[in-house]
């Protein structure tokens, strides 16, 4: 992979490049309003909910494919690192919002998740002068669990009763707790990136910064 940024530059460039991973990211963003319209058109109709869920699932699958293609063919770009995450948050964020609108998910849970998601996104832009923060493994797992939980909720399936209700709430609580945990992890990662960049005197690649789970650093007293 080429250089992420020039060490003489004060800020990495996020210029768009026409390649398959970036196009898939743009497609995911474009599918967000389509999902929103299809779901809210008839939120209590199982047929419409099924098709809304299909749109959501297709959109979230583009995240899986664009990442694999980018890594396999060395098409990783700074644009992809930032906007891939934004596309994910836009899609899942709308998913949480529409479920709260129809009264199937408490607003307090949606608000906390959205504050975490967009707060971390804003932090990524602020931290750009120190380096680009791509999604880490915890963040990617969080997105997968969120997507599974959202699909289970979006499908509805009231006829299944408790057999469906219990598993979907378990999945949602796991997604919620993982969202909060990874949010704290990103904050510690950003602090580590900033310190490394200040020490080097220029923006650095996050992959070159020594990292470990932030809980271990707390117990070690590492600030």
C-alpha positions in Angstrom: 0.0 0.0 0.0 1.3 3.5 -0.8 2.0 6.2 1.7 -1.1 7.3 3.6 0.2 10.9 3.7 3.2 13.0 3.1 5.1 13.6 6.3 5.6 17.2 5.2 1.9 17.8 5.1 0.0 18.9 8.2 -3.1 17.0 7.4 -3.7 13.8 5.4 -5.6 14.1 2.1 -9.1 12.5 1.8 -9.4 12.9 -2.0 -12.0 10.6 -3.7 -10.7 7.9 -6.1 -12.9 6.0 -8.5 -12.5 2.4 -7.5 -14.9 -0.4 -6.6 -14.7 -0.1 -2.8 -15.4 3.7 -2.9 -18.3 3.2 -5.3 -19.8 0.6 -2.9 -19.4 3.1 -0.1 -21.3 5.7 -2.1 -24.0 3.1 -3.0 -24.5 2.3 0.7 -25.0 6.0 1.4 -27.5 6.2 -1.5 -29.5 3.3 -0.2 -30.1 5.0 3.2 -33.0 7.2 2.0 -34.4 4.3 0.0 -34.5 2.2 3.1 -36.0 5.1 5.1 -38.8 5.6 2.5 -39.7 1.9 2.1 -39.8 1.3 5.9 -41.8 4.4 6.9 -44.3 4.0 3.9 -46.0 1.2 5.8 -44.1 0.4 9.0 -46.6 -2.1 10.3 -47.1 -4.0 7.0 -45.0 -7.2 7.0 -44.5 -7.2 3.3 -43.2 -3.6 3.3 -41.0 -4.3 6.3 -39.6 -7.4 4.6 -38.5 -5.3 1.6 -37.2 -2.5 3.8 -35.1 -5.2 5.5 -33.9 -6.5 2.2 -32.7 -2.9 1.2 -31.0 -2.6 4.6 -29.3 -6.0 4.3 -28.1 -5.3 0.7 -26.7 -2.0 1.9 -24.9 -3.4 4.9 -23.5 -6.2 2.7 -21.7 -3.6 0.6 -19.6 -2.9 3.7 -18.4 -6.5 3.8 -17.5 -6.5 0.1 -15.9 -3.1 -0.2 -13.5 -3.9 2.7 -12.5 -7.3 1.3 -11.9 -5.9 -2.2 -9.9 -2.9 -0.9 -7.6 -5.2 1.1 -7.2 -7.8 -1.6 -6.4 -5.4 -4.4 -4.6 -2.8 -2.4 -7.3 -0.2 -3.0 -7.4 1.3 0.6 -7.7 5.0 0.5 -8.1 7.7 3.2 -11.5 8.5 1.6 -12.6 4.9 2.2 -11.3 4.9 5.7 -13.4 7.9 6.7 -16.5 7.6 4.5 -16.9 3.9 4.9 -17.5 4.4 8.6 -19.8 7.4 7.9 -21.9 5.3 5.5 -22.2 2.5 8.1 -23.3 5.0 10.8 -25.8 6.7 8.5 -27.4 3.4 7.6 -27.5 1.9 11.1 -28.4 5.3 12.6 -31.5 5.6 10.4 -32.3 2.0 11.4 -32.3 2.8 15.1 -34.3 6.1 14.5 -37.1 4.5 12.5 -37.5 1.7 15.1 -37.8 4.4 17.8 -40.3 6.4 15.7 -42.6 3.3 15.5 -42.2 2.7 19.2 -40.3 -0.6 19.0 -37.0 0.7 20.5 -36.7 3.1 23.4 -35.5 6.6 22.4 -32.9 6.7 25.2 -31.1 3.7 23.7 -31.2 5.3 20.2 -30.0 8.6 21.5 -27.0 7.1 23.4 -26.0 5.0 20.3 -26.2 8.0 18.0 -24.3 10.3 20.4 -21.5 7.6 20.5 -21.5 7.0 16.7 -21.5 10.6 15.5 -19.3 11.8 18.4 -16.6 9.3 17.4 -17.0 10.4 13.7 -16.5 14.0 14.7 -13.5 13.1 16.7 -12.0 11.3 13.7 -12.2 14.6 11.7 -10.7 16.6 14.5 -7.8 14.1 14.9 -7.0 14.2 11.2 -4.1 16.6 11.8 -2.5 13.7 13.7 -3.4 10.8 11.4 -6.3 8.9 9.9 -8.2 6.6 12.3 -9.7 3.7 10.4 -12.3 1.3 12.0 -10.6 -1.2 14.3 -11.7 -4.8 14.9 -13.9 -3.8 17.8 -15.6 -1.2 15.7 -16.2 -3.6 12.9 -17.6 -6.3 15.3 -19.9 -3.6 16.7 -21.2 -2.8 13.2 -21.9 -6.5 12.5 -23.7 -7.0 15.8 -25.7 -3.8 15.3 -26.7 -5.0 11.9 -27.8 -8.4 13.1 -29.9 -6.8 15.9 -31.4 -4.2 13.5 -32.3 -6.9 10.9 -34.1 -8.9 13.6 -36.0 -5.9 14.7 -36.8 -4.6 11.2 -38.3 -8.0 10.2 -40.8 -7.6 13.0 -42.4 -11.1 12.8 -44.9 -10.6 15.6 -46.5 -14.0 14.9 -43.4 -15.7 16.4 -44.1 -14.0 19.8 -41.5 -14.6 22.6 -39.5 -17.1 20.4 -38.5 -14.0 18.3 -38.7 -11.3 20.9 -36.2 -12.6 23.4 -33.4 -13.3 20.9 -33.7 -10.0 19.2 -33.5 -8.1 22.5 -30.5 -10.1 23.6 -28.8 -9.2 20.3 -29.8 -5.5 20.7 -28.4 -5.3 24.3 -25.1 -6.9 23.1 -25.0 -4.3 20.3 -25.7 -1.5 22.7 -23.0 -2.5 25.3 -20.5 -3.1 22.5 -21.2 0.3 21.0 -20.5 2.0 24.4 -17.4 -0.1 25.0 -15.9 0.5 21.5 -16.6 4.2 21.8 -14.4 4.4 24.9 -11.8 2.3 23.1 -11.7 4.8 20.2 -11.2 7.7 22.6 -8.1 6.0 24.1 -6.9 5.1 20.6 -7.2 8.7 19.5 -5.2 9.9 22.5 -2.5 7.3 21.6 -2.4 8.5 18.0 -2.2 12.2 19.1 0.7 11.5 21.4 2.6 9.5 18.8 2.1 12.3 16.2 3.3 15.0 18.6 6.3 12.9 19.4 7.1 12.3 15.7 6.4 15.9 14.8 4.1 14.9 11.9 0.9 12.9 11.2 1.4 9.1 11.7 -0.2 5.9 10.5 -2.4 4.5 13.3 -1.2 1.0 12.3 2.3 1.9 13.4 1.1 3.0 16.9 1.4 0.4 19.6 -2.0 -0.5 20.8 -3.7 -2.8 23.3 -7.3 -2.9 24.8 -7.9 0.2 26.8 -9.1 -1.7 29.8 -5.7 -3.2 30.2 -4.2 0.3 30.0 -6.5 1.5 32.7 -5.4 -1.2 35.1 -1.8 -0.5 34.2 -2.4 3.1 35.0 -1.5 4.1 31.4 -3.1 7.5 30.6 
